[in-house]
Amino acid sequence: MILSPQDIHGLDTRTGRPVRVRVASSIEQVDELPDERQTTDGTYVAPGWIDLQVNGFAGVDYNDPAASHEAIARSMETMVSTGVTRCYPTVITGAPEAMGAAIANLARTKETLPLGEVFDGLHVEGPHISPEDGPRGAHPARWVRRPDIDEFKRWQDLAGGHVRLVTLSPEWPGAPAYIEAVAATGVVVAIGHTRATSTQIAEAVSAGATMSTHLGNGAHALLPRHPNYIWDQLADDRLMASFIVDGMHLPASFLKPAIRAKGTTRAVLVTDASAPAGSAPGRYRLGEQPVDLTPDGRVVLAGQDRLAGSALRLDRALSHVMQLAGVTLADAVAMVTTNAARAGRVADRAHGLVAGDRADLVRFRVDRATGHILIDETYVGGRCVYRRGH
């Protein structure tokens, strides 16, 4: 569909100056305006958010092969209202047949739904992770298995080539060869849910791993002072790192030094949202496992106190990282836009609010009383897909 050019106004989050952004399917021109009178009420315009890890949303489990396309479409509509314009729906550890069917189902939604382009690619988190309690997190132990390049090829066949990110633990024998083979196809390889040694992490990075998945979570409760696999990943400047900033997964005492170690150019915010996100407290599912959304906002395995994803929205993650880690609005926005695009290799999104990037935009305000981000409009590929009050 050919879109007519339109102008979108707001304050640039990087400079605080009013700008006019001319867009069609991509950004055609960005002009700084002469004075504040050219914009309204402190409304910002920025690239749209990118979430590289979302297991489900608005009551829908993306790991369910039977999730209807109608239900997934509704979850997308809810997601864009939070400012998300591109995401990687995430399939976690499960039976090979179930994982394959979920991957195929998500790939079909990308190809057929009106908002399908929001699903920019797929993230497969597991099953090649640590089998140990702690690092394994909420992934079902019975389906954890060693890396298998033939299994990766089956995923990619079922996905029509849309698998873009794979998370694994490099503790397995043969992991470097697997990482090298996957990375050679252009797919991002991330380290996560691991108890790998310093040597194994270094070998994984040398083989082509470029990211750490939700660093600081999916770990043992107690670790050696040093070395340990969290410090090793923080110290390696070749690794970008994603963080779940919901105020529950990570305390400020970890988040602040972790972001300082990575620098604001290598830190990425993800939600790790599961089906309860955007829904009322109650019982839901994450793959084959029942999970509960508690009244205080935690998502836990049913009957346990073990976190199983989150109920986080990415607009709230922005607010939280500013409050907990003391980062600026400009840096927080970078963590969910240009940083995320570089980490996930999201095409035509790595440069920000500049001509040539895709016209994925969000207009928003910051509530002075709460610090919350309030989304006014969301644009995907130049189309307005959400407008507050409509």
N, C-alpha and C positions, 0 to 999 in steps of 0.2 A: 504494500500500500504506500503510495506517494503522499507525503504529508506536506501541507503548506507551511511555510516558515511562520513562526510566532515568536513574540518577545516575552520573556519572563524576567521580572524585576525582583531584586532583593539585595540584601547586604552580603557581600562575599565574606565567608567565614575566615578566610586567610588574612584579609586586610581590614575588615570592618567597613569598607567603602561600598557605596551603592553601585550596582552593576545592572546592565541590561544584557541578558543572554538570549541571542537569537538561535532558535533550534528548528530543525525539521526532524529527521530520524537521527541525525547527529548534531552536535553543537557546531553552528556555523560561524558564530562571532560572539565575543565577549567584550563589552565596552564599559569602562568606568564612567559613571555619570558625575556631573560637576558638583552636585550638592545633595545633602540628605533629603531634600524635599522631593526628590525623584523616587523615593521608596516610601513604604508605609509601616508605621508601628513596629519598627525593629524586626521586621520579617527577614529571615536569611534565605539565601538560595545556595544550594550545594549539590555536588554529585549525590545520586541516590545511594542508599546503604547497600552493602554486599554482605551476606551472611554465608560463610563457608561451611557451616555445620548446623543443620536443622533436621532433627529426626522426625518431626511432626509439628502440627500447629492447628489451633482452633478445633481440637477434638479429633483430628485425623492423624493416624499413625502411618507415616510414610513407609514403614517396614511391613505393613500389611499388604500382601499381594492382592487382597480382595478389596482394598480401599477404592471406592468408586471415583470415577473422574469428576462426577458432580460434587462430591464431598471435597476432593482435592482442590477443585476450582474455588469453592467457598473458602477454603483455608488460604488460598492465594489472595483472594480479595481482602481477607482480614490482614494478611501479612503486609500488603502494599500500604495499608492504612497506617502502619508503623514506620513507613519510610523505606522499607526494603524494596529494591528494584531488581536485584539479582541474588540468587542464592544457590547453594549446593544441597539439595535434599540428600539426606544421609542414611545409608543402610548399614546397620550394625551386625555383629556376629550372630549367625544363625545357621540352620541347616542349609546345605548347599542349594537344595531345590527352592527353599523359601527365599533365600537371598536373591537367587536368580530371578524368581518370579516378581519380587518386589522391584528389582532393578528394571526389569522389562516393563512393568506397569508404570513406573515413574517416567521412563523414556517415552512411552506412548503419550503420557499427558503433556510432556514438553512439545511433542510434535502436533498435538491436536487441539489443546485448549486455547481459548482466546488470550489468556495470560501465560501461555506455556513458556514464552521466552524468559519469564522470571526464573524458571528452573534452568539456569545457565549451563549446568553440568551436574554430575552426580559425585558424591563423596562416599566411598566405601571404607568404613571404619571397622577394622577387623576383617576376617576372623583370625588374622595372623598376629595375635597380640600375646601378652604374657598370660599363662594359665594360672598364675598365682593370685590368691586373694589379695586385694589391695590394688595392685596395678591393673588387674582385670576389670576393676570397677563393677558396673552392673551388667556386663556382658555375660551371657550364659556359658558356664564353664564347659559344658559337654560339647560345644561346637567350636571351641578354640582349636586351631590346627596350624600346622607349619606353612610357610609361604609356598605357593605353587603357581608358577607362571602360567600353566595351562588353565588354572582356575581364573586368573586375571583375564586371560584371553576370552574365556567364556563370558565373564561379566561384560567385557567390552562388546562382544558380539550381541549379547542380549540388549545392551544399552544403545546399540547403533553408534558406538564410538563416543558416547557422551560421558563415560567415566573420566573425571578430570582430576580427582584427588583420592589417594589411597593412604590410609593410616595403618601402620604396623609397628611391631616391636622388633628391633634388630638383634634381639637376643637369640633368635633361632639360627641353627646351622644353615649356611647357604643364603642368609639374608642379604649380604652385599651383592651377590649375583642377581638375586631377585630385584633388588632396588635398582641396580644398573639397567636391567632389562625393561622395567616399567618406566623408569625415567627416560630411557631412549625413545619411548613412544610419545614423549611430550607431556605425560601425566605427572602431576606433582606427587612426590612421595614425602609423607610426614611421619615423624616419630611420635608414638603415643602409646599409652597403656603398656609401659615397659618397665623392666627391671634390668635393662642392659648395663653392661660395664662401660667404663670410660673408653676402653679400646673398641668395643662393639659400636658405641655411638660415633666415635671418630671414623670408623670404617664405613658406617652407614652414610655419613656426610660426604666422605670421599667418593662413595659410590653414586651419590646423586640426591640424597635426602636434603630438602631445603626448608623444612618447616617442622615445628613442634606443635602437636595438637593439644589444646587446652592444658598448657603447661601448668604444673602445680596440682593438677587433679589426675585421677587414675594412677595413684601412687600408694606406697606403703604408708601406714600411719607414722612409723618411725624409720629414720634413715641414718646412715653413718654421717657424722659431722661433715667430713669430706674425705675422699671424693664421693659424690653420689650423682645419680642420673639427672636430677633437676639442675644442680650446679653446672654439670657438664654441658647441658643444652643452653643454659643461660650464658655460659662463657663463650660459646661458639658463635662468632659473628656471621657465619655463613647461614645460620638458621634464623628464619623469622619465627615468631611464636604467637599462637592464639591464646586468648584468656577468656574465661567465663566470668564476667563482672556483674554478678547479680546480688552481691553483698552476702552470699551464703557459701559459694564454692571457694572463694579466696578472701582472706582477711586483708585489710589495708596494709598490715605489716609485711605481707609477702608481695602484694601487688605493687606497692611503691618501688621497692628495690628491683623487682623483676622488670618493670618498665624502664627503670633507669639503666639496668644492665643491657636490655635490648635496644634502648633508645626509641624515641617515638616514631622513627621511620621503620622499625622492624617489629612493632607490636600491632596485633590485630585483635579486634573484639569479635567473638562469636557468641551465639546464644546457647548452642547445644540444646535447643528447645525440643521438647517431646510433645506428644499429643495434648497434654493438659494446658500448654501455653495458650493464653487467650481464652481460657475456659474457667468454669466454676470448680471449686474443690470437689473431689470425688474420685472414683475409680476409672482408670483408663488402661491402655495397653502400650507396651513398647516391645514390638516383635512378639515373641511367644510369652512374654512376662507381664503380669498385671502390675500396674504402678498406681500410686495414690498422689493426688495433689492435696497437700495438707492446708489447713486454714491459714498457716503462716507463709504459704507460698513455696514450700519445698516440694519437689517431685522425688518420691522414694519408692523403692521396690515394696510392693504390698506386704504389710506385716513386718517390715524391717525399717531400719533407720539409714539405709544405704541410698545415697543420691543416685537417681537414674535419669540423667538429663536435667532439664530445668523448665521453668515456666517463664523464662525471660523473653522480653521483647527487645529488639535492637535499639529502639529509641530510648528505652530505659537504661540499657547498657551504657549509652553515651552519657546520660545524666550521672550514673553511678561512677564511671571512671573519672569524671571531673571532680566529683565529691570525695571519692576514696583515695585517688592517686594525685589529686591536685593538678591535673593536666589542663591545658587551655582548651577552649572550644575548638580552635583550629586543629590542634593535635588530636583531640577526640574524634573529630570528623574524619581526619586522615586515617585513623585506625579502622574505620568501617567503610572507607572508600578506596583511596589510592593504595594504601598499604594492603588491604584485603585483595584488591585487584592484582597487585604484584605477587602476593603470596600464592593466590589461587590461579594465576595466569588467566584472569578474566579478560577476554579480548576487548580492546578499545575502551578501557576504563582506567588505565594506569596513570593518566596525566592530570585528571581532575577537571576543573572548570575551564577547559581550554578548547579551542576549535579543533575538531577532528575526533574527539571522544564521543561515544554514544550519548544520546540525549536522555540519559537516565538522571532525573533531577528530583530534588525535594525542596519544598518551601516550608519553613518552620519558624517557630518562635521559641524563646526560652522563658518559661514562667519564672518571674522574679521571686515569687514567694517560695516555690518548691524546688526550683532548678530543673524541673521536668522539661523535656523536649515536647513541643506540641506541633504535630504535623498538620499543615494546612493543605498542601497539595503534593501528589506524587506523580511523576512522569516516567514512563517506560518507553524508550525508543521514540520520544517526542510525543507520545499519547498521554493525556491526562487520565490516569487510571484510578485516582482517588482525589476527592475534594471534600474537605470538612463541611458537614452539613448537607451533603448531597447523597 
